[in-house]
């Protein structure tokens, strides 16, 4: 894979994650984020599969993904794409939206994946560059970040009930999700989940995909990756993290992590320590 990637985390901004990357032949596996994903394409283009549709996102355009929305991406041409991403905490976004509206409401919801806005594009790029500077004060980081997010929310977000952003779940699906959340390190089968809910494996699979937007396997893999990121940030070894998150071995863990996050677990650990 021909790629360049840098990654930083900002605990002082609600664990905001900042990523700058170039991918030439890398394809991302289906996955989702618990955070809002805000990206700008600097060069080239990517094809993203999102909400059952294909979208070509080109240089100069912005993409915004809601939490919990399953998606995957690959290059359109051999040139690949260069982009900068921001992954912002969902609860923080909800708080910013509430402050703007003067009342508590649901999570902000972005109906459009692709946004054409030269001014906002430049603001997001500027935010990246400011956050990258080692001499940027905390006050400046907070001020610029909130200013950019306010502009984004005011122009492009709808405020809908929480269930519109974080997908609703019936009692069966809620039980399955809770089980996967609590037992992510185990070797879980569809038959086990069927017994847990007392509904057939086939019907459970259809119901889960309809309500969550992904299969139980994709959901479980994402949970494992999220837990792995926590363990890696704490300094755990790669072999320990692979074992504690239920992957068959370190090689399998590394491949799945890279397919979803875009960098290897070792690179992620080095950039957080």
Beta strands, then each sheet from edge to edge (+ up, - down):
strand 1: 3-10
strand 2: 16-23
strand 3: 36-50
strand 4: 53-58
strand 5: 62-65
strand 6: 71-75
strand 7: 81-88
strand 8: 108-109
strand 9: 114-115
strand 10: 158-159
sheet 1: 1+ 2- 7+ 3- 4+
sheet 2: 1+ 2- 7+ 3- 5+ 9-
sheet 3: 1+ 2- 7+ 3- 6+
sheet 4: 8+ 10-
end
